[in-house]
């Protein structure tokens, strides 16, 4: 049965849609997503709605898309996960309409509109990806009003797996690794502006009582003390590296004369970090540090893999 509210409207999902309509939405979604997978950015922009094009010229609209898709490609195993059709009740404004209570999925809807949405999945070397599309009727058929690409699994781990690790680390008092794992959970639960997962909001009470590690108690950039030595860190992220979780640290305003000099400075930070946080070895397989030159014109990356040591520098990350 379609989910409904007498004021907000109705939402149909998958088999609740009439087969011809479901197939039409699926084909439109797959054709658009395939252009993303093929890195046909001109084709992606041509498939956008007039309103979306009016909002941004092609070069501006496609620049962030190209940066992300080029980085995570090749993408494989593209498939449809779900399609939704909304018919709102005509009240003013915009709202989230619950479409899939079992999985806690709400879809963004405008008033007095009939709209289609699609959720697709794809796979890269390091992550699984969720592609969400907002489809509207336009000249010549369905066009995309808005879309989002976001990791849904990291190194083979879904949000529930990362959340279990975060809670375990928190219970053990390993606040640094716990906080980065919570960040990873948040990342995997994002679906952009058009599809919202209830589980993302369910984390709020749990995180409200979380006490950060000393390094993360203030906004970055900040000076961290690792093994008694100060280091300025502008950012730290959690990422997937094949079947391993990793941490990447960004060190700004660095000066180096040679690559050997940059490598030595990066290793000094990673050595100090590993002494300060030995618990990270049980969770993260890879540590990376990316030094950013003071003039911001060059960078240097150093990588450490637990169990193997320092690996050939992966420049270009």
N, C-alpha and C positions, 0 to 999 in steps of 0.2 A: 504494500500500500504506500502511496506517495505520502511523504511528510507534508503536513499542512498546518496552517494557522488561519483562522477566519479573517484576520486583519492583514497579516504579512503576505499570505499567499501559499503556493504549493511548490514543492521540489520533487522531481522525479529523478531516479537514479538507475542507470543501466537497464535491466530487463523491464523496469516499469515504463520505459519509453516504448512507443510503437516501433516495431522493427525498422520500417523505412526511415523514420526520424533518427533513431539511434545510429543506423548505418551512415546517414548523411553527416551527423556530427562527428562520428569516428573518422570518416574519410577526410573531412575538412581538417580535423586535428592532426591526423597522421601526415597529411601533405605538408602542413605548416612545420610540424616538428622535424620532418625529414629534411627540410631546407636548413634547419638549425644543425642537424647532424652532419649534413653535407657542407656546412659552412658557406652556404649560398646566401650571403647577407643581403645582397640586392633583392633576391627573391623573398627573403623574410620581410623586408620593408615593403615590397609590393603587396604582400598579403595582409598588411595592416589596414585597419579601418581609416576612413578619411579623418575622423576625429583624432586618431592616434598620430597620423601624419601631420595634421595641422599643429599638433603639440610640439613636434620636434622634426627638424630636417633629418635626412637620411644619415649623414655623417655623424651628427650628434646622437641620434637614437641608436645607431648600430655600434658606436665605439665601445661602450661597456659590454655589449653582447659579444662582440668579436674578441675582446680581451679575455673574457671568461671562457668562451667555447674553444678558442684556439689553445688556451692553457690546458683544458681538460680532455681535449680530443686525443685519440679517436673515441667516439661514443658508439656503442654497439647495443644490440638487443632492445631496440626501441619498440615499445608496445603501449597499448592503451590499458590503463588500470580502471578508470571509471569515467563515465560521462554523466552530466547533470543537466536538467532543464528546469528553469525557474519561471514561474508565472506569479508575479507579485500582486498584492492586493490593492495597489493604487493609492496607498497612503503616502504622505509626503516624505521626502528625504531618502536616505540610504540605510540599509540594515544588513546584518548577518542573518541568513535564514538557514536553520539546521536542516541538512540534507541527509546525513548519515549518522543518526544518534549512536549506533553501535560502535562506530569508530571515531565519534566526536568530531565530525566534519561539518563546518558551517561555511556557507558560500556567500560572498558579497553580492548584494542585489540592489538595483535601483528601483524606485517606485514606478508603478504603471509600466512595467517592461516585461517582455518575454525574452529570456536569454539562455544561452547554452555555455557550458563549461566542460573542460576536459582535464583529466589528470593522467599524464603519461610517465613512463619510467624509461631510463636508459642506464647503461653501465660504462664506466671507464676503468682504467687500470687500478685506481686507488679508491674510488667511491661509486656508490649508486646515486642516481640523480632523479629528482622529481621535476617534471615540466608541467606547469599549470597554464592553461589557456582560457581566456574569456573571449567567447565568440559571439559576434553580432551579425545581423543581416546587413549586407551592403550590396552595391552594384555588382552583379555577376555571382552572387552567392555569399557564403559566410566569410567574414573577415575577422581578424584578431584585433580586439580592442586593447588587450593587455596580456602579458605573459611573464612568467618567472621561471628561472632555473635554479634549483637549490639541491645541495647534497641531501640524500635521504638515508644513506648508510655511509659510514666512514670506516675504511679498512675492514669491511664486512660486518661491522657492528651497527645495529639499528639503535634508535633512541632508547629503547628499553635496556639494551645491553650496556650502553654508556651510562645510563642512569644507575644501574646496579653497581657499576664500578665506582661512580661518584659517591654513592651512599656508603659503599665499603671503605673507600679512602677517607671519607668524612668521619666515619665511626672510628677509624684507626688514628685519627688526628693528623692525617696527611692533607693539610688544608690547601696547599698549592696545587697538587695534582687533582684533588677533589674539585676545586673551582674551575680548572681548565676542562675537566670532564663535564661539569654542569654547562659550561659555555658550549661544548660540543653537542650536548643534548639540545640546547636551545637552537643551535644552528640547524640540526637535522629536522627540527619540528617546524621550521619556517617554510611557508608556501607563498610568500609574497602578499600582495594586497587583496587577492581575489579568493583564496581558499584559506581558511583558518582552522587549525587543529585545537580542539578543546584542551588536549593534554599539555599544550604550551602554557596555557593560562593556569592549569592545575599546579604547575611548578612554583607559582608565585609565593604561596605561603611557606613552602619548604625553603626557598631561597631567602625569604625575608629574615629568617633566623640564622642564616649562615654567617659565620665570622671568617673574614678573608685572611689569607696568609699575609705576613708583613709586606711582601713585595707588591701585593695587589690591593692593599688598603687605600691607596691613593691612585688617582687617575694617571695614566701614562701619557707622556713620558715621565719617568721618575728615576731616581738613583736607587739602585738595588745594592745591598751589601751581600756579596757571595764569598764565603770562606774568608771574611775579613777585608775584602777588597771592594771598592765602589765601582759600579758600572751603570752608565745611563742606558736605559732600555726604553724604546719608544713604543714597542708593541710586542705581544706574544700571542701566537695562535696555535690551536690544535689542528692537526691535519692527518689524513690517511696516506700511508706510503705502502702500497700493495696490501699486505695483510697485517701491517704494523701501524699503530698509532704513533704520531710524532709531535714534537713541539718545535716551533720555529720562533727564534728571538730576533728582534731588529735592534741594532745598535746604531744610533744616529751620530752624525758629526765626527766621523772617524778620520784620522789621518794615517796614511801609510805610503811608503816610498816604493815598495816592491810587493809582489804577491806573497813572498815569504814573510814579509813583515805583517801583512794583513792576516795571513794564516796563523801566525804566532799569537796575534792579539785575539783572534777569534777563539783559538784553542785555550787561551788563558781564561776567557770567560766560561767556556763549557767545562773546563776542568774544575773551576771554582764552583759552578752551579752543581755539578755532580757530587762534590764533597758536601755541599749544603743540603742537597735533596737526594740522598741515596735511595729514598723510597720510589723515586720515579722509574727506576730500572724495572720494577715489577709491572708497570703499566705501559710505558712508552718504549718503543723499540728504537726510535731514531730521535736525535736532537740536532737541530740546525741553528746556526747563527748567521745572520745576514748583516754584514757591516755596510753602512751607507756613508759615502764620502761626504766631507763637510760641504763640498760644492754640489752635492747630490747628483753628480754626473756619472758616478761609477759605484759599483757595489762589489762585495766579495763574500761568497758563501762557503762555510765550512760545515761538514757533517760528521757526526759521531753516531755509530751504530753499536748499541749494547751487544756485547758478545764478540764483536769484531774490531772495535776501535775506530779510529779515524779512517774515513774512506776518501777516495779521490774527490776533490772539491767539485760539487755539482753546480758549476757556474751557469747563470741564466735563469735560476729559480726566482 
